[in-house]
C-alpha cells in the first residue's frame, strides 16, 4: 500500500540478517576543514571532496590566490573552470524548470558539474524536457541515467531498529534529548518525515505492541527535508545509542563530506557501507511527486523499511535514510539522507547518552 507516494512496508515482514561491513577508518577532520574553507572562499570555490587515495581534502578553486589559501590550510587546491556561483545558477535553473518525478541533481565537485540523474520512469515529454534543460546548461551539467525507480524507502531501542505503526514499518534513526535536559522521560527519536506522515503512534513490535510514543508535530517531507520527531512515552523503554547490528555507539552528530566513508543501518537490509557522493541534493520522488531538498547522496544500498535509519561514520551521526534506488542484491545502488547536524542545532537537541 502506498502512502504519500512512498513505499510503505506491510507487516509482518521478515527482518534480514545484518550484513557485515568493514570498519571505517577516521581521517583527520576534513568536514571542519571543508566548512571553514567554503566559508572563507565563497564563490571562488565550487566545493570539495575527500580523495581516499591520497588521504587529502581536495578543494576546487578558480584563482591562484584561493589556491594559496587552500594550501596554507593543509588541503589540496584544484583549479576549475566553473565557480560556485556558476553551478548555483545551474541548479537554480533546474529547480525552476526540471522538478520532474524520478529526477535528482547535486553539485559534483570532482567533475565541476551539476550531475542530473533520471530514473527509468522518466520518459517521453518529461525526458525531452529534462534533456533540453540540461543541454541549455552546457558543460555546467551532465545527465546520468539510472536503472531503477527513485522511491522513499518507508517501511530494546537502538539506532536502526524497526518501528511499527499500524501496517507500516520504518527504522529508528537516532534517539535525542533537549540540550541541558535532566528529565529522563523527556526524550525523542528521529525518523523520516514520510514515516511520520504514515503513522502517528509507534511501537517496538509488530501488531502495535510495546508502545514507544507518538509524533511530536507533523514532521517535514518536502522543501525543508525529510524528518520527524517521535516523543518517547512508553513505559520500560531502554534506549541505546548503539547502531543496530554493529558495536558503534553514536556520541555526536557532524556534517558529512564528499568522499567520506559511511555506513547505514536499517530494519530491512541491515548494515551496508559505502561513501558520500553528493551533498545538498534536490530530489523529486516518483510516487509522491514530492521534491525534497538538502539531502546527502551515497552509493550505499537501501530498501523499503530502511527509511528513517541512521547514516553514520564511526561515532558520528550524519543522516537519516530518506530514499533509495535499487536494492541490496546488486546493480545500481544509490540512497539519500536527511542531514542530522542542522536538526540538532535548529531544535536545540543532542544525542541521547
N, C-alpha and C positions, 0 to 999 in steps of 0.2 A: 504494500500500500504506500502511496506517495503522499507526503505532507509538505506543503510549501515548496513543491517542486524538487524535493531532495529524496535521497534514498532513506527509507526507514526500515529497519530490520524487524521482522515479525519474530516473536519469541513464543515457545522456547527455541533456542538455537545453540548448537554445539560450539563451544569456545575452542579455537585452535590452540594447540600447544605452542608456547612461546618459541620463537626461532632464535637461536643463539647468535649474537652478533659480537664481533671482536671489540675489545676495549678501545676506547678513544684516548688519544694522547693529547694533552693540552699544550698548545704552543704558548709563546709569550702573548700578552693581551692585545691581539690585533683589533678587537672590537673597539676598545677605548681609543687606540691609535687612529683607527679609521674614522671614528666620530670626531676626534679632535682635528684631524686634517681636513675633513669635509667642512667643518665649521670655519676653519681658517682660510681655506682656498675658495670656498663658494663655487661660483660658476666656472672657475678656472680648472676645476676637476669634474670629470664625468663618472666618478665612482671609483671603488677599489675592490680588490679581491685578494684572497689568500692563495698564494702559489704553493701547493703542497710539496712540489718537487724541491723548491729552494727553501721552504720554511719561512718565506718572507711575505709581508703585505705589499702588494703592488698597487700603486696609486696612479690613476690616469691624470695627466696634466696637459695644459695647452700652451705653456710658455716656459722658458728656461728659468725664470725667477721662481715659478711654482715648483719646478723640479728641484731647485736647491733647497727649498723649504722641506720637501719630502725627504730628501737625502739627510738633511740635518735632523729630522725626526727619527731616522733609522729605518725608513721604508724605501722601497724601490720605485722611482718615478718611471712612468711610461708615457711618452708624448703621443697624443692622439689628435685626430682632425676635428672632432666634434666636442664642444664643451657641454657642461651640464645643462646650460640654458638651451643649447641646440636640441638635446634629447628631451628636455622638458617640453619644448614646443611640439616635438613629435608625439609625445604621449598625450598632450592636450588635444591634438588633432584626432588621435584615436578615441579619446574619451568623448569627444563631440560627435564623431562620425561612425564609430565601429563597435558600439556596445551590442554585439551580436551574441546570442546564447551559443556556448561552445567555443568561445574565444578567450584568450588572456594575453596580457602583454606586460613587459617589465624591461628595465634597462639592463643590458649585459655589458658590464664594464670591460670584459676581456675582448669583446669584438667592437666596442664603442658603437653599439647599435641598440635600438629597441627591438627586442625579439617578440614577434606577434605569433601566437600559437592558435591553430584551428583544429578542432577535432573532426572526426569523420561525419558528424551530423551537420556540419556547415556546408551547405550545397547550394546550387542554383543561384538565385539572385543575391542571397546573402554572401556566398563565396565570391561572386563577381564584385560585389560592393567592397568586401574586405580587401580583395586583391587591388582594386582601384585605389583605395585609401593608402595601402602600404606602398604601392608604386609611386603615388604622389609624394611620398616622403623621401624618395631616392635612397641614397646609401645610408641614411639615418635609421632605416628599419629593414627587417627581413622577415619573411613569412615562414613559419615552421608548421608542417602538417603532422598531426598526432593520430596514431591508430587507436581509437577508442573514444569514449564519451566522458566529458567532464561532469562529474556529479558530486554533490556534497555527500559525504560518507556517513550519513546518520545511521546509525543504528542506536576485622577487615579493613578500611578503605585505603588503597594505595593509588598512586598516580598511574592511570591506565586501566584500572579495573572496570568491569561492566556496571552500568547503572540502568535501571529499568523504570519506565513509566507507561502503564497500560501495555499496549502491544509494541512499544518502542524500546529499543536498546541503543545506548550510546556508551561513551567511555568517560571516566572522570579524568580531568586534566591535572589540576593542582589544587591542593587544599590551602586556603589562605585565611588570614585574620587581619582586622584593622591594626595599623601601626600603633603601638603603645597599649594594645588591648591586654587586660588582665583577667577577663571573664572567660573561663574555659568553654562556656556554652555559646560564645559569640564567634562562630567561625563558619566558613563558607567553602564551597568548591567551585572551580571554574570548569565550564564545559562549553561546547559550541553553541552559538546563538540559535542555529536552526534546530538543535536538540531541544532547547528551552521552549521554542515555538511549538514543538510536537507534544510536550507533556509538561504539566505544572507541578506534579509531586513525584519524587524519585525514591526508588527503593534499591536495596542491595541485592535482592533476589527476584528472580522471575516469578510472576504471579502477584506482584505488588505486596511482597512481604519484606520485613526488616526495613522499616522506614528510615530514609536518610534525611529528607527535608523537602522544602518547597522553593520554587523560584523566587529570587529576590529581584522583582521587576521583570519586565517583558523580555529582556535580552536584546541583542543587536544582531541583525543579519542583513547587511546591505552596505551602504556607503561608509558606515562607521566601522565595519569589520564583521566578525562572526564570533560572538562570545555571549555568555550569560553566567550569572552567579546563582548558585543554589545555597540557601541557608540551611545548615545542619540543624535539625530539630529533633531527630530521633534519639531515643534513649539507648545507652550502652554502645555507642559507636566508638570504635577505636580507629583513629586516623593516623596513618603513617605517611611520611614524606618520601618513602622509598618508591622506586619505579617497579611496577608490576612486571615480574619476570626477570628482574635484574637486582643487583645489590646496590645500585646507585641511590644515594639519598640526596634529594634536591634541597639545597640550603639557601638559594638565592635565584634571582632572575637576571637576565642580561640581554643585550641586543645581539642578534646574530650577525655574521658577516659572510659574504660570498666566498665559498671555498671551505667553510668551516665543516669539520666532521661532526655529524649529528646522529642521533638515534631517535626512534619513535616507538611508543608502546600503545597498543590498542586492544580492545577486548575481543576483536575478531581474529586478527592475524598475529598478535604477539609483538615481539620486538624485532625491528629491522633497522638497518643503518644505511647511511649514505652521506651526502654533502649538501650544503646550501647552494643553490644555483641562481637564485634571483631574490631581490628584496623589493618591497613596495609594489607588489603585483596587483594589477586590476583584473579581476576575474568575473566573467558573466556565466553563471551556471546555467545548464541547459534546461532542466525540467522546470525549475522555478523562474527562470529568466531573470534572476536576481544578480545585480552587479555588486560585488564585494571588493573593497579597496584595501590597500595596505598590507597585503598578505606576503608571507615568506613562501618561496618555492624551493622544493628539494627534489632529488632523484630517489627518494625513499618511497616504497610502495605503501598503499593504504587501501582498505576495503570497507564496505558498508558495516557500520557498527563501531569502527575505529574513531568516528567523529568525537571530538572533544578531548581525545587522549593527548598525552604530553609529547612535545618535541624537546629534546634536551641534549646537552653535552656535558659529560661528567656530572658535576653537582649543580649545573646551571639550567634553570628552566627557560626555554626560549619561545615556545609557542604551543598552541593547542590546535589539534587537527580540524581543518575546515572541510577539505575535499580532496579528491584524487582522480587520477585517470589510470586505467589498467587495474591489475591485481598483483598479488604477491607470488604468482606462479611463473612469471617471466614476461618477456615482451616489454613494451613501453611502461615505465613506472615513474609517475610524477605525482607529487602531492603538495597541498597548500595549507598554510597555517596562520592563525591569528597570533601576532606577536604579544607576549605577555608583559614584558617590562613596562611598556607605556600604560597598560591597565593598572599595574601595581602603583605607578606614580599618580595616575589620574584619580584612582579610587582610594588612595592612601592605605594600600594593603601591603602585606608582606607574606612570604611563605610560612605556612603553619609549621612550627618547630617539631 
